[in-house]
Structures are given as C-alpha cells and as structure tokens.
C-alpha cells in the first residue's frame, strides 16, 4: 500500500463535493405549486414595500405642510 492517506483525503473531498451538489440541487415537488407559492411570497413582499413607500410619502407630505 503506497497510497498512504490519499484514499481518505479523496473520500473527504468527494463527501464535500456531494454536500455542495445537494445544496445547489433544484427544488423538488410540484412545479405549479412551487411557482404559486413563490408568487404568493413575492406578492406579500411587494405589498409590504408598497405600504412602506406610502407611509414615507405621507410623512413627506406632513413634513411639507409644517
């Protein structure tokens, strides 16, 4: 056996590579449900952003009237 710890190092490297691949893997499940869920999340985020912008606009109007 002239490989020494090369085999162990190769196993560790491969394990790390597999973990990275699993992390970057595409989402599973029904694509239509996933798309609808993602769209719902984006709608909620947009509603929050719109409310924040409206509040800022009202604050500017109040400040301008003073």
Order of alpha helices (4+ residues) and beta strands (2+ residues): alpha-alpha
